[in-house]
Amino acid sequence: MGDGNLTSDLEAYELPGVPWASFFHSDGIGFHGTYWHDNFGYRMSHGCVNMRNEDAKWLYRWTSPEIQHSDWYKLGRGTRVQVI
């Protein structure tokens, strides 16, 4: 997750292998699994919703549009989500 330029800057938010990402904003903000912490319920991001991997996987598979396992991404409108 990021622009593809890995760096040693801890604030750069360049994380390889972020699982089950479902974006809900054009700025790249979305739901995704999290392997780097288990401190859920506290602000840990600059906008994304960090989730346990199994929960992010469930949400990813539940929402639309459907995506094939061979697809890297799918553009277009999907399931409406309200983040509170």
C-alpha positions, 0 to 999 in steps of 0.5 A: 500500500503506497506509491511503490517507493519503499523508504525507511521513513516510518511516517511514509505509510509504505507497507508491502502486502497489505491484505484484503484492501477495499477502498472507499475514497479516491485518496486511497482510504479504505478498509484493510487487514492489518499485520503490523498491530493488534491495537484495534479500537484506537486511532492507528491510521491517517484515514484507513480502517484497520481490521483484523485480517479475517474481518477484512477478508469477510468484508472484501468478499461480501461487498461488490463489485465481484472480483476474480482471484486473477484481478489485481483491482476493479474500478467502479462503484460498489457496495455503499458503506457508511463509516461512522 
